[in-house]
Amino acid sequence: MKKTILQFALLLGFVSLYGNTISKKSLNSETVLDPWVEIYTQANYGGVRTIVTGATNTVNLPIPNTPGYKTISVKVQPGYVAYINTCNEFNDEVMIYGNRPSLTLYALCPITIKAERADFIRVQFQGFTTNIHNNDCRKIFGSVRLKMFENRPGGGTVTNVVTMQNGADVSTLNRIEALVFNRASASDTSLPNCVIPYVFDSSFVPNFNEAIVNQERTSGIFVVFVAGESAIAERRIGFTSNSNLRTAHKMNDFATYYSNIQLSPTLPMSRLITSLPNIPGSTSLTRDKILQFGFYSNPPQNSGDSGHLVKILMSVF
């Protein structure tokens, strides 16, 4: 009996000691995982520093109420993104990843800071499709610029940050737009850094899976955007192409050659991830998607001419 009581007492002591150890470890883990954001009342991390921790905070910064815009600076815990309102009339938010030496506030107001883990989306430019009447029709030139955005749960959108392009880390530059195609003229014989050929007949659908190796591409321009992991999981992300494209054109080998035809529209086009088709063979909801923008068109140049219908092709992974 005494032995049984002694064993029970020892067991209770072990459980109590072990349980306390686990609780402390859990508490420490939560503390480590709790994101922090540092806000400075001046640019370049000057002035008064305020540190907030946790997913959502609201602070009143000690900034003098003087006329004009205010400039602050922000540091975000590595591995996280922060969304900070800029105190304008629309209560717009700006995404911060890493350090931001300058952020403009348009008024004085309580600053809302929402932090969450960062996730990453890669986009690769694949080329164009068009109706090819003659090889001169392959001479598409101009520029394609790409942005990524999130639809925020509380309304409005926020533009995502470019963290890497062509293997180069650009996360410290706070870029929100990537130049994915740039060719000066129809006579420019240089090839863009992408899959070759980069202009396909409109009936041709490239097999994007051929270039996937360990979730990265073996060739071509790829851009990495950072996003909040909830935006990706909830499929609240999308892409905007800001393109200004031109083309050469020849209806057949004996027809008139046009070297510089403007394609329209030149206004931005946007696509939500929920509207994108999967790359063949993929079952992912948010990755391995075919991203297309178009049509970009030019009217017939003369009777019997059918003009062009051009699509931009990219892949999301």
Backbone torsions as a table, in degrees:
resi	resn	phi	psi	omega
1	MET	NA	-48.7	178.8
2	LYS	-60.4	-38.4	179.5
3	LYS	-63.6	-40.3	-179.5
4	THR	-64.9	-43.5	179.5
5	ILE	-63.1	-41.2	179.8
6	LEU	-63.9	-43.2	178.9
7	GLN	-62.5	-41.3	179.9
8	PHE	-64.3	-40.2	179.1
9	ALA	-66.0	-42.3	177.7
10	LEU	-63.1	-39.3	179.4
11	LEU	-64.0	-43.8	177.8
12	LEU	-61.3	-40.3	178.8
13	GLY	-64.8	-40.3	179.8
14	PHE	-66.3	-44.3	179.4
15	VAL	-62.4	-41.9	180.0
16	SER	-63.6	-45.7	179.9
17	LEU	-65.0	-45.5	-178.4
18	TYR	-66.8	-40.7	179.3
19	GLY	-62.8	-41.3	177.6
20	ASN	-63.2	-39.1	179.3
21	THR	-62.9	-44.8	179.0
22	ILE	-62.6	-43.5	-179.7
23	SER	-60.3	-41.8	-179.9
24	LYS	-66.2	-40.1	179.1
25	LYS	-64.6	-42.9	179.7
26	SER	-63.0	-41.8	-180.0
27	LEU	-64.0	-42.6	178.7
28	ASN	-64.6	-39.1	179.9
29	SER	-63.5	-42.0	179.4
30	GLU	-64.2	-37.4	179.7
31	THR	-65.2	-42.2	-179.8
32	VAL	-65.3	-39.2	-175.9
33	LEU	-81.4	-11.3	179.9
34	ASP	-71.7	117.7	-173.8
35	PRO	-70.4	146.8	175.1
36	TRP	-118.6	150.0	176.1
37	VAL	-134.8	131.0	176.3
38	GLU	-104.4	130.7	178.6
39	ILE	-121.4	131.3	-180.0
40	TYR	-113.2	142.8	-174.9
41	THR	-79.4	-2.8	177.2
42	GLN	-132.8	165.3	176.0
43	ALA	-66.7	160.3	175.9
44	ASN	56.9	35.1	172.4
45	TYR	62.2	39.2	176.2
46	GLY	-107.1	173.4	178.7
47	GLY	81.0	-152.7	-177.2
48	VAL	-83.4	132.3	179.2
49	ARG	-98.3	133.4	174.6
50	THR	-122.7	128.1	179.5
51	ILE	-111.1	128.3	175.7
52	VAL	-121.7	147.7	178.0
53	THR	-128.1	151.9	179.8
54	GLY	107.0	172.9	-173.3
55	ALA	-73.0	-35.8	-176.5
56	THR	-138.7	130.8	178.6
57	ASN	-143.5	154.7	171.9
58	THR	-131.4	127.3	-177.7
59	VAL	-132.5	150.3	170.4
60	ASN	-103.2	111.7	-177.4
61	LEU	-76.7	142.6	177.9
62	PRO	-78.2	72.3	-179.5
63	ILE	-112.4	131.3	178.9
64	PRO	-59.4	139.1	-179.5
65	ASN	-84.3	74.8	179.7
66	THR	-108.8	158.5	-179.6
67	PRO	-60.8	150.8	175.3
68	GLY	99.4	168.3	179.1
69	TYR	-69.4	158.2	177.8
70	LYS	-113.1	143.7	178.6
71	THR	-117.4	122.6	177.5
72	ILE	-119.4	179.1	174.6
73	SER	-139.7	157.7	-168.9
74	VAL	-141.5	142.7	169.8
75	LYS	-125.7	135.4	-177.6
76	VAL	-119.8	140.2	178.7
77	GLN	-53.5	133.0	178.4
78	PRO	-54.4	138.9	-179.3
79	GLY	90.4	1.6	-178.7
80	TYR	-128.6	161.2	168.6
81	VAL	-119.9	153.0	176.2
82	ALA	-126.3	142.0	176.1
83	TYR	-110.8	122.2	-175.1
84	ILE	-126.6	131.2	179.2
85	ASN	-76.5	146.4	-174.8
86	THR	-100.6	8.7	173.9
87	CYS	61.9	31.1	171.8
88	ASN	-93.8	-179.8	-173.5
89	GLU	-66.9	-19.7	179.7
90	PHE	-97.3	-0.6	-179.2
91	ASN	56.7	40.4	-178.8
92	ASP	-65.9	151.4	177.5
93	GLU	-111.4	151.6	175.7
94	VAL	-120.4	136.9	175.8
95	MET	-85.0	133.6	176.0
96	ILE	-118.6	129.1	175.3
97	TYR	-129.8	123.1	-175.9
98	GLY	78.2	-132.8	-178.5
99	ASN	-110.2	139.5	177.9
100	ARG	-125.8	104.3	-174.4
101	PRO	-72.0	-13.3	-178.0
102	SER	-151.4	122.9	176.7
103	LEU	-138.2	125.9	-176.5
104	THR	-88.8	129.8	170.5
105	LEU	-104.1	135.0	-174.0
106	TYR	-92.0	-6.5	176.6
107	ALA	-165.1	173.6	172.6
108	LEU	-92.7	129.1	178.4
109	CYS	-160.9	166.3	171.8
110	PRO	-61.9	126.6	-177.4
111	ILE	-86.6	124.1	176.4
112	THR	-96.5	128.8	-179.8
113	ILE	-121.8	120.5	176.6
114	LYS	-117.8	124.4	-177.4
115	ALA	-121.0	143.1	174.2
116	GLU	-155.7	168.1	-178.9
117	ARG	-61.6	146.3	178.5
118	ALA	-87.6	147.1	171.1
119	ASP	-134.6	167.6	-170.2
120	PHE	-132.7	140.9	177.2
121	ILE	-124.5	132.0	177.9
122	ARG	-104.9	140.4	176.6
123	VAL	-129.4	132.9	177.9
124	GLN	-119.9	130.5	173.3
125	PHE	-71.8	129.3	-178.3
126	GLN	-109.1	-23.3	-179.2
127	GLY	133.5	-152.5	-177.1
128	PHE	-132.5	156.0	164.4
129	THR	-117.5	145.7	178.0
130	THR	-159.2	166.9	174.8
131	ASN	-84.7	113.7	-173.5
132	ILE	-96.4	114.4	177.7
133	HIS	-95.2	-26.7	-175.0
134	ASN	-159.8	155.1	-177.0
135	ASN	-60.4	-19.7	174.8
136	ASP	-63.6	-24.6	179.0
137	CYS	-67.0	-15.3	178.4
138	ARG	-78.9	-6.7	-174.7
139	LYS	-86.6	66.0	176.2
140	ILE	-84.6	135.6	-179.6
141	PHE	-144.6	176.9	-174.6
142	GLY	117.4	-145.7	-176.2
143	SER	-142.0	150.4	173.0
144	VAL	-130.2	120.8	178.0
145	ARG	-115.9	140.8	-172.5
146	LEU	-125.2	136.3	172.0
147	LYS	-123.9	155.7	172.3
148	MET	-120.7	145.0	-178.6
149	PHE	-139.4	161.0	174.0
150	GLU	-118.2	137.1	166.5
151	ASN	-83.0	116.9	-175.5
152	ARG	-76.8	145.4	-178.3
153	PRO	-57.8	-33.4	-178.8
154	GLY	-87.9	5.9	-178.1
155	GLY	106.1	154.9	-178.7
156	GLY	81.6	178.7	-180.0
157	THR	-129.2	160.0	173.1
158	VAL	-131.6	142.0	-179.1
159	THR	-90.3	134.0	-177.0
160	ASN	-82.0	163.2	-176.3
161	VAL	-99.5	139.5	173.3
162	VAL	-81.2	125.6	-179.9
163	THR	-104.9	-26.0	-177.6
164	MET	-152.4	143.5	173.3
165	GLN	-145.0	128.3	-179.9
166	ASN	54.1	38.2	178.0
167	GLY	82.5	-3.3	-179.2
168	ALA	-99.0	133.3	178.2
169	ASP	-77.2	117.1	179.2
170	VAL	-119.6	21.1	-174.0
171	SER	-65.7	-23.8	-178.7
172	THR	-83.5	-5.6	-175.2
173	LEU	-93.0	-7.7	179.5
174	ASN	55.8	38.8	177.3
175	ARG	-75.1	142.8	175.5
176	ILE	-120.2	3.7	-179.8
177	GLU	-141.1	139.7	179.9
178	ALA	-119.8	133.8	174.2
179	LEU	-85.6	109.0	-174.3
180	VAL	-103.1	-13.8	175.9
181	PHE	-150.1	134.4	179.0
182	ASN	-155.1	117.4	179.2
183	ARG	-142.3	132.6	-166.0
184	ALA	-74.1	-41.6	-173.3
185	SER	-160.1	172.5	177.8
186	ALA	-65.7	-24.9	-180.0
187	SER	-86.4	-4.3	178.5
188	ASP	-71.5	116.4	-176.5
189	THR	-92.9	-4.8	178.7
190	SER	-70.3	147.2	-179.6
191	LEU	-98.1	138.0	175.4
192	PRO	-66.4	157.0	-178.7
193	ASN	-78.3	81.4	-178.8
194	CYS	-155.5	-174.7	176.8
195	VAL	-62.8	151.2	-176.9
196	ILE	-121.5	133.2	-1.3
197	PRO	-73.3	157.8	-177.5
198	TYR	-100.9	-1.2	174.4
199	VAL	-122.8	116.9	-177.0
200	PHE	-108.1	154.9	172.4
201	ASP	-65.3	149.1	-174.3
202	SER	-60.4	-20.5	179.9
203	SER	-86.5	-6.7	-174.0
204	PHE	-95.6	131.2	176.0
205	VAL	-115.4	111.1	-179.3
206	PRO	-64.6	150.4	175.1
207	ASN	-92.1	95.2	-176.1
208	PHE	-63.2	-26.0	-177.5
209	ASN	-64.9	-22.1	-177.3
210	GLU	-61.3	-26.8	-174.2
211	ALA	-99.4	1.2	-176.6
212	ILE	-82.4	121.6	174.3
213	VAL	-134.8	113.0	-179.5
214	ASN	51.6	44.9	177.2
215	GLN	63.0	15.9	172.1
216	GLU	-129.1	163.5	-176.1
217	ARG	-97.5	147.1	-178.4
218	THR	-80.2	-17.3	178.7
219	SER	-154.9	162.1	172.6
220	GLY	99.0	164.5	178.5
221	ILE	-74.4	124.0	170.6
222	PHE	-130.5	145.4	-177.7
223	VAL	-118.9	139.8	176.7
224	VAL	-112.5	122.8	176.1
225	PHE	-106.3	147.5	174.1
226	VAL	-101.6	145.5	-179.9
227	ALA	-147.0	163.8	170.6
228	GLY	-71.5	139.5	-174.7
229	GLU	-63.6	-28.7	179.1
230	SER	-69.7	-33.9	178.9
231	ALA	-64.3	-38.2	178.4
232	ILE	-72.3	-45.8	-178.8
233	ALA	-61.7	-36.3	-177.9
234	GLU	-92.7	4.4	175.8
235	ARG	58.1	44.3	178.6
236	ARG	-99.6	18.0	-177.9
237	ILE	-103.9	158.5	178.1
238	GLY	-156.2	177.9	-176.0
239	PHE	-134.2	146.5	177.2
240	THR	-125.3	127.3	175.1
241	SER	-101.2	125.2	174.6
242	ASN	-111.8	97.7	-168.1
243	SER	-122.5	142.8	173.8
244	ASN	-131.2	98.6	-171.0
245	LEU	-115.9	146.0	174.7
246	ARG	-133.0	166.8	-179.5
247	THR	-150.5	154.1	165.7
248	ALA	-86.3	163.4	-174.9
249	HIS	-157.9	137.1	174.5
250	LYS	-150.9	118.8	-172.4
251	MET	-65.6	-31.0	174.5
252	ASN	-160.7	179.4	-174.5
253	ASP	-63.2	-19.7	-176.2
254	PHE	-109.3	2.0	-176.4
255	ALA	-85.1	173.6	178.0
256	THR	-67.3	137.3	179.1
257	TYR	-94.2	127.4	175.4
258	TYR	-113.0	126.1	-171.9
259	SER	-99.1	-11.1	-171.8
260	ASN	-153.9	83.1	-178.5
261	ILE	-110.3	124.5	178.9
262	GLN	-73.7	129.6	174.3
263	LEU	-93.2	144.3	179.3
264	SER	-126.2	151.9	8.5
265	PRO	-85.4	166.0	171.6
266	THR	-105.0	0.4	176.7
267	LEU	-75.9	153.5	179.3
268	PRO	-61.9	149.2	173.1
269	MET	-120.5	141.0	-179.2
270	SER	-122.6	148.3	178.1
271	ARG	-138.5	131.1	174.3
272	LEU	-86.3	148.5	-178.5
273	ILE	-60.7	-29.4	-179.0
274	THR	-68.0	-18.2	-178.1
275	SER	-97.5	0.1	-174.4
276	LEU	-90.9	136.8	175.4
277	PRO	-75.4	153.2	177.0
278	ASN	-72.4	149.8	164.8
279	ILE	-63.6	136.2	-177.4
280	PRO	-50.6	130.3	179.4
281	GLY	94.9	-11.3	-178.6
282	SER	-94.1	144.8	175.8
283	THR	-116.5	8.0	-177.4
284	SER	-69.3	143.2	178.4
285	LEU	-82.3	-30.2	-174.3
286	THR	-120.8	-10.1	-178.1
287	ARG	-126.3	172.3	-176.4
288	ASP	54.4	54.6	-179.7
289	LYS	-112.6	153.3	173.5
290	ILE	-96.1	118.2	-178.4
291	LEU	-105.9	116.4	-179.2
292	GLN	-123.8	141.0	173.0
293	PHE	-125.1	131.8	179.5
294	GLY	157.1	178.6	5.3
295	PHE	-85.8	147.1	165.8
296	TYR	-104.1	129.4	-169.9
297	SER	-134.2	159.6	167.8
298	ASN	-128.6	144.8	-179.1
299	PRO	-71.7	159.5	174.3
300	PRO	-55.4	139.6	-177.0
301	GLN	-85.9	-19.0	177.8
302	ASN	-163.0	176.9	179.8
303	SER	-64.4	137.1	-177.9
304	GLY	85.7	-1.2	-179.3
305	ASP	-98.5	133.8	-176.8
306	SER	-99.5	-4.5	178.2
307	GLY	69.5	-160.4	-176.6
308	HIS	-130.3	148.4	167.1
309	LEU	-127.8	113.7	-172.8
310	VAL	-114.1	137.3	171.9
311	LYS	-119.7	143.1	171.8
312	ILE	-90.8	134.4	179.5
313	LEU	-113.8	130.8	173.0
314	MET	-140.6	166.5	175.0
315	SER	-129.4	146.2	-178.6
316	VAL	-113.2	130.2	179.9
317	PHE	-149.9	NA	NA
